[in-house]
Amino acid sequence: MLNRVRSAVAHLVSSGGAPPPRPKSPDLPNAPSAQTAAPPEAPRSPPARAGSSAPAKTVEARASFSRPTFLQLSPGGLRRADDHAGRAVQSPPDTGRRLPWSTGYAEVINAGKSRHNEDQACCEVVYVEGRRSVSGAPREPSQGQGLCFYYWGLFDGHAGGGAAEMASRLLHRHIREQLKDLVEILQDPSPPPLCLPSTPGAPGSSDASHLVGPQSCCSSQKEVTHESLVVGAIENAFQFMDEQMARERRGHQVEGGCCALVVVYLLGKVYVANAGDSRAIIVRNGEIIPMSREFTPETERQRLQLLGFLKPELLGGEFTHLEFPRRIQPKELGQRMLYRDQNMTGWAYKKIELEDLRFPLVCGEGKKVRVYDLTQYEHCPDDVLVLGTDGLWDVTSDCEVAATVDRVLSAYEPNDASRYTALAQALVLGARGIPRDRGWRLPNNKLGSGDDISVFVIPLGGPGSYS
């Protein structure tokens, strides 16, 4: 869940003051739609229930049933998608206007587990305009070019569909916001700068010398790659999305929580981030490559940073729970330097403040978001990245998915772009089963999935080539 770490922390900590604030990111509840390189999409499918045409302001209206925009469902199609008895598989219409990379998608509602399908999905091509140049001068519209990234997201809602619907609309915008400072840096083959230029009016260093201790083993600078900057941007976007959900929940405008499985393609690499129990695998020439893991603090670095974040009094005013590539100097106050906190394995930039000059609590490297370099392999049209919510994986193994990939794709010509939607449909149907004996059964007579099932199939070669 996007809220999983926050919920776990709430159970572990029974009292105490508010934790130190995170670096701020613009709030995006009413942000404009992301600029895309693809044609504008049709409006999101309307709620299945009839109601007022006035803007939705109540919890019921906010949580009313809707499906991903790209399905282009009519009111009748929405009713079929919301039918627990029929459980009809839904896919984008075969009108010639396909999802980016000829991506395949299919979904089906649960068998009565919840009132509506609480999964949501998003597929976007997002343009990022740089916020500033590396020199610090304001960027003129004609200077340089921005970046485009491709984005796929699956969101499995729990205790309501509000959080999943919200994340499907906004998480890619948070990622875009986090990438704005990196546009010129990512386009430059040189190593990323340790600091961005000072902010006008930043504090001086005259009162900071008492926070600088002796040099230590942590004084040597860590290597920071462009790849880790993108990882840090995605991690920060997840955290800011989580915080926005918490604010919305306090205002009674959004319900439940959600898992999130996100894929970002940028500059030749695929980044897979997962919060929850959805799963992503690559099937390449019959080989299975896992591309997701549970979103939990798995390393000692992150565990200790989390403790310092929650209980700053344990640090005695001598340490900072944040990590930087090297010790910060007083003269760097006000500059924006690379850092990471307890939620991150990648790196991002933050404005250096007095407390950041304290001695670092931890040093070391942690695990990273899964990254796959598409340029390192020759992919054929049968190589795919499969994303699925737990409705798929509860009853289907990685090997069974790989077998379905081989069986379905071999039945189509390699240049037939509809093969990936057919594969997504086959995976959903295989996990759903058929109605028999007062339930949904698989061919082996075991129970099929009674959960919502959502699947993306992203081709890594052929018609969906990343070129």
N, C-alpha and C positions, 0 to 999 in steps of 0.2 A: 504494500500500500504506500501511496505517497505520504500517508500519515502514520505509517507503521513505526518508524523510529521515534516520532513524537509521542505516540501512544505508549510505547515501551518505556520511554523516559518518565512519562507521567506516573506510571505504576511504581517505578523505582524510587522516585523522589517524592517524599510526602510533604515537605514544607521547604521554606527558604524563599529568598528574594528572587526577583526576575533575573534571568541569566544575562550576560553581557550582550549588547545588540550586535547583530551581524551588519556587515557593510550593506548599505541601502541599495535597492534596485527599484526603478520606477514601478508603481502599482499599475496593473494592467486590466482591471475589471472592465473598463470601458474603452480599451485601446482599439484603434482602428484596425481593420483587417490587414493581415500581412500582405505585402506586395508579392505577387507571384509572377513567374514567367509563363505560366499556363493560362489558358482562357479562363475568364471568371466563371465560378461555379454557380449552379442554380441555388436558390435559397434552401436552407435546411428544411428537411421534410417537416411539415407542420404537426402539432400534437394530434393524437388520434381522437381525443375528445373534443367535442364542439365547445366553444366558449366565446368570451368577449374578444373583440379585436384590439382592446386596449393593451398597453404593455403589461407583461406579466410581473406582478409584484408580490404575490403570495407564494408560500412554500408549495402549495398544490400546483399553481400555474408554472412555477419555476421547474418543478420536477415532472411536468407532464411529459408524456411519451413522445420521443423523437428518435429518429434514426440518422445515421451519417448522411451528410448532404449528397455525397457522390452516388448514393443508391437511387436518388431521384424518384422516390416513391410517391405515387398518387395517394389520395385518401383511401382508396380501395386497397392499394398495396400496403399501406400502413396497417389497415385492419388485418390483412393476411399475416403481416409480420408480427402482429401482436396476438396471434391465435395459438394458445398453448396446446390445443388439441391437434391441429393440423401440422404445426411446426414446419412451415414451408421455408425452404432455404432461400435466402435473399442474396442477390449479387447485382452489381451495376448493370444496367441495360446494355445490350450489345448494339450500340448505335454508331460505332466507329469512333466515338470520343472516349478514349480509354484513360485509365489512370496512368500517371507517370511510369515509364519503363514497362508499360503493358502489364502492370501489377495485377495479379488476381486477388479477388476478395470474395468471401462468402461468410454468412452468419445465419444462426437460427436461434430462436427464443428457447428458453428453458421449458421444462415440462410441468410447470406450476410451482417452481421453487420461489419465485417472486412475481409480483403483479405484472411487471413489464420486463423487457430485456434491459438489463442494467449494464451491459457492455456498450462501449462506444468506440469509434474508430475515426482516424483522421489521416489524410494523405495530401500533402501539400508540396509545392515548390515555392520556397521562401527566398526573397531577395533581401540582402543585408547591405545597407548603406553605411559606410564608415562614419563614426561619430567625430573623429578628429584624426589628423595626421600624426605620425610618430613624433614629429618635431614639436607638436603641441599647438601648432597654428590651426585655427578653424578650417575645416575642409570646405573648399569651394565645390559646388555641385559638379563642375566640369573636371575637377581634379581626380584622376584615377577612376577605377571602377570598383563597384561593390562585389560581393560574393553571392552566389546562389547555393542553397543547400536543399537537398531532397529530404523529405520527412515522412515517416510512417509512424503511427502511434495506435496501440490498442490499450483500452482502459476498461478494467473489469470492476464495476461498481459493487459496493457492499452496503447493505442497509439502506438502499435507495440509489437512484441513478444520478442524483444531482452532482456529486463530485466528479464522476466519470464524464458527464456531459460538459462540465466546466473545464476540466483538464483537456478534453478534446478540442475545445475552442481556444485555449489560451497557452498551453505549454509550449508550443512551437514559437509563440510570440516572445515568451520569456527567453527561449534559446536565442532568438534573433537579437533581443536586447543585450544579452551577454556577449554576443559576437561582435557588436558594433565597434568596440575598442580594438578588435583584433584584425580587422579587415586588411589594413596595410601590413601588419606584422605577418599574417599568414601568407601574404603574397610575396614576401621578401624571403629569399632562401637563407639569409643570415640568421644566426641564433636569435631568439626573442630577447629584446632588451629587458634587463632586470627591473628597471624603473621607467615609468612614463614621466613626462615633464611635470614640474611642480605646478600645483594649482595656485592661481593668483590669490594673495592674501593668506598663504599658508603660514603657520607659526614658525618662528625662528628656532634656533638651536641653543640659545643662551641658557635655557633652564632645563636642558635635557641631559647634561653630562653625568648627573648622578644616577641615571638609569643604565649607563653603559658599564658592563662588567668586563673582567679580563677576557682576552681572546681564548677560545677553546677549540675542541675538535669540531665544533659546529660552525667555526668561522670560515671554513672552506666552502666555496660556492657549489651548489648542486647543479647538475645539468638539467635544463628545462627545454623540452622540445615543443615544436609547433603542435604535435599530436596531443601532448599533455595540456596545452592551452585549450584545445577544443574539448577535451575531457572535462577540464575544470569548468568551462562555460556550461556544459550540459549538466554537470553536478549542481552548479549554482542555480541553474534554471529549475531543476527539480525542487531544490530547497525553497526558492522564492514562490513556486507554485504551491508548495505545501503551506507556507505562511499565509498566502492569499486565501487558500481554502479555510484556514483557521479563522481568518477575519470574517469571511462570508458566513461561516457556521455560527459565529457569535451573533451575527446579525439575522440569523434564522432565514437566510436566503439560499442555502445549499444544504443538501442532506447526504448523510453517509460518507464513506471514504471510497478509495479505489486503488487498485493496482495499476501500474503503468509500465508498459513495454514500448520503448521508443527506438527507432532506427534513424540515424542521420547520416546521409552521404554527403561528404564535403571533400573536395580536392583529392579525389581518388581513393578515399578511405571510407569504410563503413564503421560507424560507431553505434554500438548496441548498449542501451542502458535499461536496467530492469529494476523496478521496485515492486516486489510481490511475487506471486506464484505463476505468472505467465512464463512462457518459454520461447526461445528462438534457437533454431539450429540451421546450419548450412548443410545442404546435401550437394556434394561436389564429386562427380565421377563415382557415385556410390558411397563415398566416404561421408561420415557424419561428423560435423564440427560443432560442438556446443558453443553458443554465442551469448548466453545469459547466465546469471547466477543470482541467488537471493541478495536482496539489498539489506545487509546487516553490517554492523561494525565488526569486521573480521580480523583486524590486525591490532597488535598492541598499541601502535601509534594512535589509531582512531579511538580505541577504548580509553586511553589515557587523556587524549584531547577532549573526549566527551565528558570525562569526569571533571577536568579543569573548566570546561564550559559551564557545567551545571553547578559546580561548587567552587567558585573562584576563591573563596576564603581559604581553601586548602593550599592555594599557591602562595599565600602569605605576602602578596604584593611584590614578590620577587621574580615571578615567572609569567610568561604569556603562554596560553594554551595554543596559540596560532603557530604555524611553522612557516619559515621563510627560507629561500635558497641559501642565505648567509646572514650573519649578524647585521643588523641595521645600524647605520651611523647617524648621529644627531643631525648632521647637515642634510640628511635625506627626509626629514620631517616635511610633510605636505606633499611629497612625491607619491606616485602610485607604484607600488612594488608588488611583485609576485608573492602570493601567499596561498596557503590552504588550511582548512579547518577540519574538525572532526568528521564532517560529512563528505569530504573530498579526497579523491586520489589524484585528480588532475590539479592544475594550477589556475589562478585567476589574479587580477590586479585589485588592490585596495589602496586607499589613501593612508599613508603612514601617520599614526598618532603617537602621543607620548608613551602610552602603555605598551606600544609595539616594540619599544626599545628594550624591554625587559628580557631577561635570559630565556631562551626557548626551553619549554618543558621536555620536548622530545625531538629526536632526529631520526631520519631513516626513510625508507621507501615503503609504500603500501601497494596493494593490488590495484589494477586499473580497470576502468570500463573496458569491455571487450572491443577490440579494434581489429578490423580485417582490411588489409591492403589489397584492393581489387587489381592494382597494377602489377602485382607480383605473380599473377597466375593467368594462364590462358583459359578462359571459361567458355564452355559450350552452352548451347541453348537449354540444356537439361540441368544446368547448375542453378540452384535456387536457394534463397533464404526464406525459411518458413517461420512465421510468427503465429502463435496461437495462445488464446486465453486458456485457463485451466480446464475449461469444459472439453477441450480437445485432449489435453495431456492426462487427464484423470483416467481415461480409458484407452489411450493410444500411446505406444512406446515410440521412441526415436526410430527404432528399426522398422516398425510398422509404417511410420510416416515415409521413411526412405523407400520402402517397397512400393507404397502408393505413388510416390513421385515417379519411380521408374515405370510402373504399369500405365499410369495415365499419360505421361508425356510421350511415351513410345507409341501411343495410338494416334498422335497428331504429327503433322509436318512441322519441322523445326521452326519454320517462318510463320506459323499460324499463331498470332498473338492471343487468340482466345484460349489456348491450351492452359494458361496459368489460372484463368478463372475456372476452367473445368477442373483443374487440380484442387483449387481451394474448395470447390463444391464437393468433390469426392472425399476430401478430408473431413469436411463437416458432416456429410452423410454417413461416413464410416464411423464417426464418433457418436452420432445421434442414434443410429440404428433404425429399425422399423417398428411400428406399433404391433405388439403381439402379447397375449397373456396379460392384458391390463397394464402394460408398460412398454418401454422402448427397448428392444432387444438387438444385440449384435448377432452376426451369423453363427457364432458359437453358443448362442442362447444366453450369454451373460448380459447383464443390464447395460444398456447404452448410457451415455451421459444425459443426465437430467438437468444439467446446467446450461446457461447461455454459452454458445460456442461462436467464436469469431476467429477468422484465419486470414492472414495476408500471405500471398506467395509472390516473392520479389525475384524476378529473373536476374541472374548475374552475367548473362551473355546472350547473344542472339538478338532478337527483336527489342529486348529491353536493355540493350547495351548501355553502359554508363558513359559512353562517349558523348 
